[in-house]
Amino acid sequence: LYAKENWFDLITNKPIENSPGVWGLKNYQPICPEKRPTLRYVINRIRNSLGHGYAKIKVPKNIKKIEMFDKITFEFKDEKKMRGKKDSFQITIKMVDLNKFIKKFQSEIHNYVRNK
């Protein structure tokens, strides 16, 4: 879990479907009020989900080790109530794609820190 103020701008602000594949989340469409959510928006909502303790790991029964990355999923939910309106967010991501995002984000942070 990272502080929003640290390195948040290193995440591309393109709509998730237009984000480069190296970020790993291009093929996901979250359930949310945003019509074309950006990758930065999605990651912020995932961060909120982790911060509020609502993330589930789903492991299918009888999974083989070789299938782990493709079969295990993470479900993230985030809810906000603002002025009587409910703002719900939900996304389920395969472990393989979440791993791609983490590696890319770490790479961006390392490059930023080295070049500072």
Biotite code that builds the C-alpha atoms (Angstrom):
import biotite.structure as struc

atoms = struc.array([
    struc.Atom([0.000, 0.000, 0.000], chain_id="A", res_id=1, res_name="LEU", atom_name="CA", element="C"),
    struc.Atom([1.586, 3.276, -1.079], chain_id="A", res_id=2, res_name="TYR", atom_name="CA", element="C"),
    struc.Atom([0.836, 6.798, 0.050], chain_id="A", res_id=3, res_name="ALA", atom_name="CA", element="C"),
    struc.Atom([-1.240, 8.469, -2.655], chain_id="A", res_id=4, res_name="LYS", atom_name="CA", element="C"),
    struc.Atom([1.007, 11.497, -2.551], chain_id="A", res_id=5, res_name="GLU", atom_name="CA", element="C"),
    struc.Atom([4.091, 9.396, -3.365], chain_id="A", res_id=6, res_name="ASN", atom_name="CA", element="C"),
    struc.Atom([4.635, 8.373, -6.968], chain_id="A", res_id=7, res_name="TRP", atom_name="CA", element="C"),
    struc.Atom([0.946, 8.501, -7.929], chain_id="A", res_id=8, res_name="PHE", atom_name="CA", element="C"),
    struc.Atom([1.798, 10.653, -10.952], chain_id="A", res_id=9, res_name="ASP", atom_name="CA", element="C"),
    struc.Atom([4.032, 7.869, -12.294], chain_id="A", res_id=10, res_name="LEU", atom_name="CA", element="C"),
    struc.Atom([0.922, 5.866, -13.219], chain_id="A", res_id=11, res_name="ILE", atom_name="CA", element="C"),
    struc.Atom([-0.383, 6.696, -16.680], chain_id="A", res_id=12, res_name="THR", atom_name="CA", element="C"),
    struc.Atom([-3.594, 8.705, -16.690], chain_id="A", res_id=13, res_name="ASN", atom_name="CA", element="C"),
    struc.Atom([-4.890, 7.189, -19.930], chain_id="A", res_id=14, res_name="LYS", atom_name="CA", element="C"),
    struc.Atom([-8.241, 5.381, -20.025], chain_id="A", res_id=15, res_name="PRO", atom_name="CA", element="C"),
    struc.Atom([-7.605, 1.846, -18.828], chain_id="A", res_id=16, res_name="ILE", atom_name="CA", element="C"),
    struc.Atom([-8.433, 0.316, -22.226], chain_id="A", res_id=17, res_name="GLU", atom_name="CA", element="C"),
    struc.Atom([-5.809, 2.605, -23.848], chain_id="A", res_id=18, res_name="ASN", atom_name="CA", element="C"),
    struc.Atom([-3.114, 2.049, -21.239], chain_id="A", res_id=19, res_name="SER", atom_name="CA", element="C"),
    struc.Atom([0.011, 0.204, -22.387], chain_id="A", res_id=20, res_name="PRO", atom_name="CA", element="C"),
    struc.Atom([-0.177, -3.571, -21.932], chain_id="A", res_id=21, res_name="GLY", atom_name="CA", element="C"),
    struc.Atom([2.901, -3.546, -19.689], chain_id="A", res_id=22, res_name="VAL", atom_name="CA", element="C"),
    struc.Atom([0.700, -2.100, -16.924], chain_id="A", res_id=23, res_name="TRP", atom_name="CA", element="C"),
    struc.Atom([-1.266, -5.379, -16.997], chain_id="A", res_id=24, res_name="GLY", atom_name="CA", element="C"),
    struc.Atom([-4.791, -4.017, -16.551], chain_id="A", res_id=25, res_name="LEU", atom_name="CA", element="C"),
    struc.Atom([-5.700, -3.000, -20.104], chain_id="A", res_id=26, res_name="LYS", atom_name="CA", element="C"),
    struc.Atom([-8.317, -5.741, -20.559], chain_id="A", res_id=27, res_name="ASN", atom_name="CA", element="C"),
    struc.Atom([-10.259, -5.053, -17.362], chain_id="A", res_id=28, res_name="TYR", atom_name="CA", element="C"),
    struc.Atom([-13.354, -2.922, -17.068], chain_id="A", res_id=29, res_name="GLN", atom_name="CA", element="C"),
    struc.Atom([-14.277, -2.129, -13.472], chain_id="A", res_id=30, res_name="PRO", atom_name="CA", element="C"),
    struc.Atom([-17.814, -1.606, -12.266], chain_id="A", res_id=31, res_name="ILE", atom_name="CA", element="C"),
    struc.Atom([-17.775, 2.076, -11.346], chain_id="A", res_id=32, res_name="CYS", atom_name="CA", element="C"),
    struc.Atom([-19.500, 5.401, -12.065], chain_id="A", res_id=33, res_name="PRO", atom_name="CA", element="C"),
    struc.Atom([-16.716, 6.528, -14.430], chain_id="A", res_id=34, res_name="GLU", atom_name="CA", element="C"),
    struc.Atom([-17.574, 5.952, -18.104], chain_id="A", res_id=35, res_name="LYS", atom_name="CA", element="C"),
    struc.Atom([-13.930, 5.637, -19.199], chain_id="A", res_id=36, res_name="ARG", atom_name="CA", element="C"),
    struc.Atom([-11.904, 5.125, -16.028], chain_id="A", res_id=37, res_name="PRO", atom_name="CA", element="C"),
    struc.Atom([-8.212, 5.881, -16.265], chain_id="A", res_id=38, res_name="THR", atom_name="CA", element="C"),
    struc.Atom([-5.554, 3.493, -15.027], chain_id="A", res_id=39, res_name="LEU", atom_name="CA", element="C"),
    struc.Atom([-4.663, 6.039, -12.332], chain_id="A", res_id=40, res_name="ARG", atom_name="CA", element="C"),
    struc.Atom([-8.304, 6.157, -11.157], chain_id="A", res_id=41, res_name="TYR", atom_name="CA", element="C"),
    struc.Atom([-8.531, 2.352, -11.041], chain_id="A", res_id=42, res_name="VAL", atom_name="CA", element="C"),
    struc.Atom([-5.293, 2.040, -9.063], chain_id="A", res_id=43, res_name="ILE", atom_name="CA", element="C"),
    struc.Atom([-6.445, 4.725, -6.628], chain_id="A", res_id=44, res_name="ASN", atom_name="CA", element="C"),
    struc.Atom([-9.676, 2.805, -6.011], chain_id="A", res_id=45, res_name="ARG", atom_name="CA", element="C"),
    struc.Atom([-7.739, -0.467, -5.569], chain_id="A", res_id=46, res_name="ILE", atom_name="CA", element="C"),
    struc.Atom([-5.502, 1.357, -3.077], chain_id="A", res_id=47, res_name="ARG", atom_name="CA", element="C"),
    struc.Atom([-8.621, 2.554, -1.206], chain_id="A", res_id=48, res_name="ASN", atom_name="CA", element="C"),
    struc.Atom([-9.965, -0.993, -1.183], chain_id="A", res_id=49, res_name="SER", atom_name="CA", element="C"),
    struc.Atom([-6.754, -2.266, 0.404], chain_id="A", res_id=50, res_name="LEU", atom_name="CA", element="C"),
    struc.Atom([-6.668, 0.626, 2.870], chain_id="A", res_id=51, res_name="GLY", atom_name="CA", element="C"),
    struc.Atom([-10.228, -0.069, 4.006], chain_id="A", res_id=52, res_name="HIS", atom_name="CA", element="C"),
    struc.Atom([-9.596, -3.789, 4.261], chain_id="A", res_id=53, res_name="GLY", atom_name="CA", element="C"),
    struc.Atom([-11.831, -4.957, 1.453], chain_id="A", res_id=54, res_name="TYR", atom_name="CA", element="C"),
    struc.Atom([-9.862, -7.172, -0.853], chain_id="A", res_id=55, res_name="ALA", atom_name="CA", element="C"),
    struc.Atom([-10.559, -10.855, -1.365], chain_id="A", res_id=56, res_name="LYS", atom_name="CA", element="C"),
    struc.Atom([-8.285, -13.512, -2.776], chain_id="A", res_id=57, res_name="ILE", atom_name="CA", element="C"),
    struc.Atom([-10.145, -16.261, -4.591], chain_id="A", res_id=58, res_name="LYS", atom_name="CA", element="C"),
    struc.Atom([-8.318, -19.559, -4.973], chain_id="A", res_id=59, res_name="VAL", atom_name="CA", element="C"),
    struc.Atom([-10.153, -22.286, -6.884], chain_id="A", res_id=60, res_name="PRO", atom_name="CA", element="C"),
    struc.Atom([-10.254, -25.727, -5.290], chain_id="A", res_id=61, res_name="LYS", atom_name="CA", element="C"),
    struc.Atom([-7.816, -28.342, -6.531], chain_id="A", res_id=62, res_name="ASN", atom_name="CA", element="C"),
    struc.Atom([-5.683, -25.763, -8.307], chain_id="A", res_id=63, res_name="ILE", atom_name="CA", element="C"),
    struc.Atom([-2.368, -26.965, -9.677], chain_id="A", res_id=64, res_name="LYS", atom_name="CA", element="C"),
    struc.Atom([0.772, -24.969, -9.008], chain_id="A", res_id=65, res_name="LYS", atom_name="CA", element="C"),
    struc.Atom([1.289, -24.348, -12.727], chain_id="A", res_id=66, res_name="ILE", atom_name="CA", element="C"),
    struc.Atom([-2.196, -22.722, -12.941], chain_id="A", res_id=67, res_name="GLU", atom_name="CA", element="C"),
    struc.Atom([-1.811, -20.400, -9.959], chain_id="A", res_id=68, res_name="MET", atom_name="CA", element="C"),
    struc.Atom([-1.097, -17.128, -11.749], chain_id="A", res_id=69, res_name="PHE", atom_name="CA", element="C"),
    struc.Atom([-3.913, -17.600, -14.264], chain_id="A", res_id=70, res_name="ASP", atom_name="CA", element="C"),
    struc.Atom([-6.571, -18.990, -11.906], chain_id="A", res_id=71, res_name="LYS", atom_name="CA", element="C"),
    struc.Atom([-6.159, -17.058, -8.652], chain_id="A", res_id=72, res_name="ILE", atom_name="CA", element="C"),
    struc.Atom([-8.032, -13.744, -8.657], chain_id="A", res_id=73, res_name="THR", atom_name="CA", element="C"),
    struc.Atom([-8.156, -10.685, -6.428], chain_id="A", res_id=74, res_name="PHE", atom_name="CA", element="C"),
    struc.Atom([-11.426, -8.853, -5.907], chain_id="A", res_id=75, res_name="GLU", atom_name="CA", element="C"),
    struc.Atom([-11.294, -5.221, -4.851], chain_id="A", res_id=76, res_name="PHE", atom_name="CA", element="C"),
    struc.Atom([-14.254, -3.132, -3.708], chain_id="A", res_id=77, res_name="LYS", atom_name="CA", element="C"),
    struc.Atom([-14.398, 0.491, -2.647], chain_id="A", res_id=78, res_name="ASP", atom_name="CA", element="C"),
    struc.Atom([-17.454, 2.491, -1.628], chain_id="A", res_id=79, res_name="GLU", atom_name="CA", element="C"),
    struc.Atom([-17.827, 6.173, -0.971], chain_id="A", res_id=80, res_name="LYS", atom_name="CA", element="C"),
    struc.Atom([-20.895, 8.024, 0.195], chain_id="A", res_id=81, res_name="LYS", atom_name="CA", element="C"),
    struc.Atom([-20.925, 11.631, -0.873], chain_id="A", res_id=82, res_name="MET", atom_name="CA", element="C"),
    struc.Atom([-23.883, 13.937, -0.371], chain_id="A", res_id=83, res_name="ARG", atom_name="CA", element="C"),
    struc.Atom([-26.316, 11.063, -0.210], chain_id="A", res_id=84, res_name="GLY", atom_name="CA", element="C"),
    struc.Atom([-24.943, 9.404, -3.348], chain_id="A", res_id=85, res_name="LYS", atom_name="CA", element="C"),
    struc.Atom([-23.261, 6.045, -3.271], chain_id="A", res_id=86, res_name="LYS", atom_name="CA", element="C"),
    struc.Atom([-20.109, 5.654, -5.366], chain_id="A", res_id=87, res_name="ASP", atom_name="CA", element="C"),
    struc.Atom([-19.262, 1.956, -5.713], chain_id="A", res_id=88, res_name="SER", atom_name="CA", element="C"),
    struc.Atom([-16.211, 0.460, -7.367], chain_id="A", res_id=89, res_name="PHE", atom_name="CA", element="C"),
    struc.Atom([-15.448, -3.200, -7.998], chain_id="A", res_id=90, res_name="GLN", atom_name="CA", element="C"),
    struc.Atom([-12.873, -5.048, -10.055], chain_id="A", res_id=91, res_name="ILE", atom_name="CA", element="C"),
    struc.Atom([-11.603, -8.631, -10.142], chain_id="A", res_id=92, res_name="THR", atom_name="CA", element="C"),
    struc.Atom([-8.085, -9.144, -11.485], chain_id="A", res_id=93, res_name="ILE", atom_name="CA", element="C"),
    struc.Atom([-6.125, -12.288, -12.252], chain_id="A", res_id=94, res_name="LYS", atom_name="CA", element="C"),
    struc.Atom([-2.946, -12.725, -10.254], chain_id="A", res_id=95, res_name="MET", atom_name="CA", element="C"),
    struc.Atom([-0.840, -12.767, -13.431], chain_id="A", res_id=96, res_name="VAL", atom_name="CA", element="C"),
    struc.Atom([-2.075, -9.298, -14.434], chain_id="A", res_id=97, res_name="ASP", atom_name="CA", element="C"),
    struc.Atom([-1.808, -7.825, -10.956], chain_id="A", res_id=98, res_name="LEU", atom_name="CA", element="C"),
    struc.Atom([1.779, -9.079, -10.888], chain_id="A", res_id=99, res_name="ASN", atom_name="CA", element="C"),
    struc.Atom([2.454, -7.253, -14.186], chain_id="A", res_id=100, res_name="LYS", atom_name="CA", element="C"),
    struc.Atom([1.119, -4.016, -12.705], chain_id="A", res_id=101, res_name="PHE", atom_name="CA", element="C"),
    struc.Atom([3.209, -4.348, -9.537], chain_id="A", res_id=102, res_name="ILE", atom_name="CA", element="C"),
    struc.Atom([6.396, -5.003, -11.510], chain_id="A", res_id=103, res_name="LYS", atom_name="CA", element="C"),
    struc.Atom([5.765, -2.066, -13.859], chain_id="A", res_id=104, res_name="LYS", atom_name="CA", element="C"),
    struc.Atom([4.915, 0.326, -11.005], chain_id="A", res_id=105, res_name="PHE", atom_name="CA", element="C"),
    struc.Atom([8.030, -0.738, -9.064], chain_id="A", res_id=106, res_name="GLN", atom_name="CA", element="C"),
    struc.Atom([10.105, -0.185, -12.199], chain_id="A", res_id=107, res_name="SER", atom_name="CA", element="C"),
    struc.Atom([8.694, 3.328, -12.630], chain_id="A", res_id=108, res_name="GLU", atom_name="CA", element="C"),
    struc.Atom([9.416, 4.154, -8.975], chain_id="A", res_id=109, res_name="ILE", atom_name="CA", element="C"),
    struc.Atom([12.991, 2.835, -9.205], chain_id="A", res_id=110, res_name="HIS", atom_name="CA", element="C"),
    struc.Atom([13.635, 4.861, -12.376], chain_id="A", res_id=111, res_name="ASN", atom_name="CA", element="C"),
    struc.Atom([12.197, 7.974, -10.734], chain_id="A", res_id=112, res_name="TYR", atom_name="CA", element="C"),
    struc.Atom([14.298, 7.595, -7.587], chain_id="A", res_id=113, res_name="VAL", atom_name="CA", element="C"),
    struc.Atom([17.509, 6.847, -9.549], chain_id="A", res_id=114, res_name="ARG", atom_name="CA", element="C"),
    struc.Atom([17.041, 9.873, -11.792], chain_id="A", res_id=115, res_name="ASN", atom_name="CA", element="C"),
    struc.Atom([16.286, 12.267, -8.964], chain_id="A", res_id=116, res_name="LYS", atom_name="CA", element="C"),
])
